[in-house]
Every structure is written in C-alpha cells, then in structure tokens.
Amino acid sequence: MPKLKIAVIDLVSKGPTKALYARVMNPNLVSIMPQVVSVWCEAAGHDVRFICYTGFENLLEEIPKETDLVFITSFTQAAQLAYAISNMCRQRGAVTVLGGPHARCYPEDALRYFDYVTGFTDKQIISDILADGEPHRPMGIHLAADDQPTELPSVEERWKFIEPTLAKAPTIKLVPLIGSLGCPYTCSFCIDSVVDYKPLDFGQMRDDLRFLLRKMKRPRVGWHDPNFGVRFNDYMDALEDAVPPNSMDHVAESSLSLLSEPHLQRLQKNGFKAMLPGIESWYDLGNKSKSGARKGQEKVEQVSDHINLMFKYIPYVQANFVLGLDCDSGTEPFELTKDFIDRTPAAFPGYSLLSAFGEAAPLNLELQQDGRVLPFPFHFLNNHHAMNVRPKNYEWKEFYDNVISLTEHTFSWSRIARRFKAQGSTIPGWMNVLRAVSSEGFGRMKYYRTIRDLLDTDLTVRRFFEGESTEIPQFYINRIKKDLGDFWQYLPEGALEHDPNAYIKKHEAKSELVQMG
C-alpha cells in the first residue's frame, strides 16, 4: 500500500466565531474518534495532519492542499461546512470520508457529497478505506461495523493529537476520556438509547489516568461517556487505584438516578468538580431522574432538593431539559422550570429544543410517519437554533412565547446575580456569568425573539414552520452564507436541502423487501 497524505478534521464549530464562551470552551468540545482514526492511520504507515477546528482558526489555510485522503468528523450542525470542505478537497483530487454523529444520522444525504460515509467505526473499517482509497461518485459507499469498537487507542497514543488542542484553550483545559459506550436508558429522542451499554477496559482507564499525571501538573478530565458511572464502584475503584487524592479534577454527564448521596461523597473524594445530569421532563423519564412516579410540581420539588444536595459535594451542576416534548402542553412545563430555577439558584439550566436527527432515535420513525419533521437546514440543528419537529400541543407562536419567557426568566440580571451569589467568586460562579451573557444566554434570547418576530412578519418563515412549504426562507440562507464565510463558494448545489423523511422511507423499503423475501 502506498504511503498516503491524510488529513483528519474534527469540526467542533460550524463556522468562524468570536463568542467569548466559545473561545473558552470550544477546544474542550473535541471528539475522541478523530484522534482514534489519526492513531490508526499513522499505525498503518501514513502521514497524518490532525486539525481541530474550534471556529478561531483559518480553516482554508489549515487544510493541506496536497492530500490524498480527508477524514471529517461532524455533528449535524456542521454538516454544511463538512459538505463544503469535502467538495473543495475533491476538487483538489482528494478522496473524502465522513464519520461522527451526522454520518450516523443522515447517511443517505451524506453519501451525495463524500466517497465514504461511516456508521459504527472500528479499526477494520478504517483499514478497508485505506486499502481501497478510491473515489466513489456520484454516490459514496456506506461502511459500518456491527457494533461499537471494543477497545480504543490509549491517551498516550492519542497525546500528540490531544496536546495541540489543549494549547488552544486559554484557561480551562479538559482532556477527553471515555470509559463506556452506549446507555442503559431508553430515552426515545436520544441517539444512544438503541446502543447497548458497554464499559471499556478498566485497566486501560487506570493507565490513561496515570499517564496524565505524568504529563500535567493537575489534569482536568472531561468524560465523554453518554452516562457516566453506570458501573459506579468499578469506575471509582479504578480512579482511586490510579490517582492519588486531590491530584486530578473531573467533569462528567450522568443521571440523577446514579447520584445518591453516598455516590456524591465518593465523587467529591475523587475530584469531580462538575456534573451534568439530565432531567429532561417534568412529566416523563422518572427512572432517569430518580423521581419515580412523581410528576409536575411534586417532581420539581424532589429534583430541586436532589440538585441542591449535589452542591454539598459538586461545585458545578448543569441541569438539562428538553423543551417541546409531546408530554408537554400549555404554560405549566415552562412555569415549573421557572420554579425549579428559583428553588435551585446555583444550578445552570441547559435547554434543548426537541429535535429529530434523521436515523438517530426510534422516536424519529414515528415523527416522520406523522409528517411532523421539517426540512430545516442542518446548519441550525444543534438543539437551539431550530426545532425541526412541529410540536404536538402548541402552535408555533405560543411555543416560542413560552421559550422566550423561560429564557428571559433564566437569564435576567436578578437571576444571574442569584446564581453568582450562590456560587461565589469562584470558577463555577464566573463560568455561570460568562455563559449567561455570551451566546448561550443573551445570544439565544436575541435569536428566539428574532424567530418570534419572523413568525409574525415573514410569510415564508411561517409557511415553512407550518409545513406548508419546503422552500428555505431567505433568513436562514443568509445566516448560513454569513457563517460559512469563504467556504460558501464550495457548498455543493442542493446541499442546503435534505429529505426529512428519509429514515421512514428507508425503513418501509426494508420492510417491503422482508415481506417479499
């Protein structure tokens, strides 16, 4: 096999940005699989250039002009940028590969713009691509392993790709680690709900942690597990065996059902400084939030007490919610969330609008079958800038009125001050202020108000939201053009549109084949 010049691009950002919060945190939002692919390609004898795009680099200059093979990892919000990069690189003679969440969610669409599109990716999949390495056009080849890989390269093997990205972070520097794949919960809107939970090797976890202690004075680890600590004692045993007390900090996403007080005490002992539990809904998913059959106000009070208890042991807590679920109606879900905010002043609330990402979750089949999924350009599918599911129990204007009211309540100056006072002038306290006044707080308030005004004043926007037209409103096209900047010229024809019902059509076609067989 000839030695190839390979570029591996991790798209953390969907375009250039100047946001202060992005400057602080984007380098910490790297994906692990691009680093893994880089290790595998180097091990096969190829030259690899690893690029983590955080929105502050000149990506046109970063991508080598002479490249044989380009791997791109992208979330759906960066799909249009990924398509443009692929088109540019193909024009230069390169073969392109797309992996990551967008490739898993929208494989049929991505195949129009890449030579290879991957689902679950293991070392054999990468070996097959390297061995073939040929263009496949006009439609690419879809490759997927039967399951997630059972082992990944160590942090030491990935370090040459981790270290330059850490250098981009001005203050907080999180080293990406993962101890498990999949999730034991079955949230119907989640991409991990259909992936069996599988812990990775705890011996390697110990080795990774010990390596970090040799490389950094006081490492901070960002755990990428979809739900950290399912095998809680095994995790803590590994940590305590590898890491001396008070020598390493950790950030992880977990569920309240795993965060009992004895577990919180042990997490505190092992340096966990931030936890991101998913509450999601006041009317559903009680097993995940440890609220059982409690709903509504009763659940608010129980969850608020639990989150306040967490602050005895964990300095920073983000409570995550999904807005617009089918179990919600009227103003009550939003008013309950406001009550939670007032009862739990130190917690930072993270809001996501219900979104259906192609083939990501079982719920999407039902939503597409009911004709409720809208063809918003991928650029806006980041859980915040577009809700591509027509709500079951709300008119659009009513829904956005409630979202704006909740956002204004959350990021009013009085509640920013209460949140800061509850935390004090510490890193968590200032982080809450930064998030509130940057793109995540004030920025979203401004954006939601703009959308609400457009629903009143722009007929093309209103008809698009109602599913009466598939023509993308000019407002969204202008935003994409501005965000892509120099890459707009490389966006392939037709790349702003996609079939929002491709998943159900694919499912029905498979069912017909089974019946015929």
DAGIDA-V368835 format. One record per helix or strand. SS is the DSSP state (a for helix, b for strand). FROM is the first residue (numbers start at 1). LEN is the number of residues. If there is no record, write none. Layout:
SS/FROM/LEN  SS/FROM/LEN
This chain:
b/5/7  a/20/9  a/33/11  b/47/7  a/59/4  b/69/6  a/76/16  b/95/5  a/101/5  a/107/4  b/116/3  a/123/10  b/141/3  a/155/12  b/174/4  b/180/2  b/198/2  a/202/14  b/220/4  a/232/11  b/249/6  a/256/3  a/261/9  b/272/9  a/286/4  a/296/15  b/316/8  a/332/12  b/348/6  a/363/7  b/373/1  a/378/3  b/389/1  a/396/15  a/413/11  a/427/11  a/442/16  a/459/7  a/474/17  a/502/15
